[in-house]
Amino acid sequence: MVTTVAEDTFNRGDGALDGSTMSDGSNTWADQIGVFGITSQKAHRSSGPYPAVAMCDSMAEVADQQVTATGSDYRNCGPCARLSVSGTETSYRNISVGDGQFKLGKVVAGSQTLLGTPAADGGRRTQKIVCDGTDISLYADGDLMVGPVSDSAIATGRAGMWGIYTGNTLDDWKAESLGSAPTTTKAQLSTCVIG
């Protein structure tokens, strides 16, 4: 059973994302690297080193998660899954930058590694990263683009988002629980729409 853990539509006044409460009232945001802001009811990378990374600050670190978001540019911003709270850029995310492909990647302490075979983007903007045990997948507009690929480098983490350029915006961010077996809890993190 899929259960929403946190959700943010960014439908509030312009200002800093860091410390703000998500639109569903469940959690707060924390800038991890660089600075995110809210402008015209969308999250955006506003300054600092790139990529900027923000996390769902009050969420527990979980293994199985799905993160979704819609963005302005699929190549330069999107959701992060199993985001490390250590202050280093460590997560699973789309690592594509301007080449017309979706690329599922793991980023460990800022170092990127391609997972699976890249897929043509086709102008899709809503991304979802799914981590279910060691199976890691990248979806776009609801279609499986890459995966599942087996990887165990990042065991747990929080849901979050990333962005490279100051003009990139994100909307409709969601973290969900994937459900659980009688003795096992699985979490699914959010989907982010780039727009």
C-alpha positions in Angstrom: 0.0 0.0 0.0 1.4 3.4 -1.0 1.2 6.1 1.7 2.2 9.7 1.3 4.9 10.6 3.8 5.4 14.3 2.8 4.1 16.5 0.0 4.9 20.1 -1.1 3.2 22.1 -3.9 5.2 25.2 -2.8 1.9 27.2 -2.8 3.1 29.9 -0.4 4.7 33.3 -0.5 8.1 33.9 -2.0 11.1 33.4 0.3 13.7 30.9 1.5 12.9 27.2 1.2 15.2 26.4 4.1 13.2 26.0 7.3 9.8 26.3 5.6 7.0 23.9 6.3 5.7 21.8 3.5 2.2 22.5 2.1 0.8 19.4 3.8 2.2 20.5 7.1 4.1 17.2 7.7 7.8 18.2 7.4 10.2 21.1 6.9 12.9 21.7 4.3 16.7 22.1 4.9 19.2 23.3 2.3 22.1 20.8 2.3 24.3 22.3 -0.4 23.7 25.7 -1.9 20.4 27.6 -1.4 16.8 26.9 -2.7 14.1 29.5 -2.6 10.4 29.7 -3.4 9.3 32.1 -6.2 5.9 32.2 -7.9 4.8 29.1 -6.0 7.7 26.9 -7.3 11.0 25.8 -5.6 14.1 27.0 -7.4 17.9 26.9 -6.9 18.8 30.4 -6.0 22.5 30.5 -5.1 25.6 28.8 -3.9 27.6 25.8 -5.3 25.9 23.6 -7.8 24.2 21.4 -7.7 22.1 22.8 -4.9 20.5 20.0 -2.8 17.6 20.3 -0.3 16.1 17.6 1.9 13.0 16.8 3.8 14.6 17.7 7.1 12.2 16.1 9.6 11.7 12.8 7.7 13.2 9.6 9.0 16.0 8.0 6.9 14.5 5.0 5.1 15.7 2.3 2.7 12.7 1.8 0.3 11.4 5.0 -1.1 10.0 6.8 -4.1 10.5 10.5 -4.8 8.6 12.4 -7.5 8.8 16.0 -8.8 7.9 18.0 -11.8 10.6 20.4 -13.1 11.3 23.1 -15.6 14.1 21.2 -17.2 14.4 17.4 -16.8 18.2 17.6 -17.2 19.2 20.0 -14.6 16.9 19.5 -11.6 14.7 16.8 -10.1 14.0 14.5 -7.1 16.6 12.8 -5.0 16.1 9.5 -3.2 18.1 8.1 -0.2 19.7 11.5 0.3 22.4 11.4 2.9 22.1 13.6 5.9 26.0 13.8 6.2 26.3 17.0 4.3 27.9 15.4 1.3 26.1 15.1 -2.0 25.0 11.4 -1.8 21.8 10.1 -3.4 20.1 8.4 -6.3 18.9 10.8 -9.0 18.8 11.6 -12.7 22.3 12.7 -13.6 21.6 13.9 -17.1 22.9 17.4 -18.0 21.9 18.7 -21.4 22.3 15.6 -23.6 18.7 14.6 -24.3 18.7 11.5 -22.2 17.5 10.3 -18.8 20.4 8.8 -16.9 19.9 7.0 -13.6 22.8 7.6 -11.4 24.2 7.3 -7.9 26.1 10.2 -6.5 28.4 9.3 -3.6 30.3 12.2 -1.9 29.8 14.2 -5.1 31.1 11.5 -7.5 28.6 10.4 -10.1 28.2 6.8 -11.4 25.9 5.9 -14.3 23.5 3.0 -13.5 21.8 1.1 -16.3 21.3 2.2 -19.9 20.3 5.9 -20.6 16.9 6.5 -22.3 15.8 9.3 -24.7 13.9 12.0 -22.8 11.1 12.7 -25.3 10.3 16.1 -23.5 9.1 14.4 -20.3 9.3 16.5 -17.2 7.8 14.6 -14.2 10.5 12.4 -12.7 10.3 9.6 -10.1 13.1 7.8 -8.4 12.2 4.5 -6.9 14.4 2.6 -4.4 13.0 -0.8 -3.4 15.6 -2.8 -1.7 18.6 -2.9 -4.1 16.3 -2.3 -7.1 16.7 1.4 -8.2 14.6 2.8 -11.1 13.9 6.1 -12.9 10.5 6.9 -14.3 9.4 9.9 -16.4 5.8 10.9 -16.8 4.8 7.5 -15.3 6.9 5.4 -17.7 9.8 3.3 -16.7 12.9 4.8 -18.4 15.8 3.1 -16.6 15.9 0.1 -14.4 15.4 -1.6 -12.2 19.1 -1.7 -11.7 20.6 -3.5 -8.7 22.8 -1.3 -6.5 23.4 -1.3 -2.7 25.9 1.7 -2.3 23.3 3.9 -0.6 21.3 1.9 2.0 19.1 4.6 3.5 18.4 8.3 3.3 15.8 11.0 3.1 13.8 12.4 0.2 14.9 15.6 -1.4 15.6 17.5 -4.6 18.5 19.0 -6.6 19.0 21.7 -9.1 22.0 23.1 -11.1 20.9 26.5 -12.6 19.2 29.4 -10.9 16.4 29.3 -13.5 15.4 25.7 -12.8 12.2 25.3 -10.9 10.5 22.3 -9.2 6.8 21.7 -8.3 4.5 19.0 -7.0 7.1 17.2 -4.9 6.0 14.1 -3.1 7.4 11.3 -0.8 5.5 8.1 -0.3 5.7 4.9 1.6 5.8 1.8 -0.7 3.9 -0.2 1.9 5.0 -3.1 4.0 4.9 -6.8 4.5 3.6 -7.9 7.9 7.1 -7.6 9.5 8.9 -5.2 7.2 8.3 -1.5 6.6 9.0 -0.1 3.1 9.0 3.6 2.3 8.5 5.3 -1.0 9.7 8.8 -1.5 8.3 11.6 -3.7 7.9 12.4 -7.3 9.0 15.9 -8.5 7.6 17.7 -11.5 10.0 20.0 -13.2 8.3 23.1 -14.5 
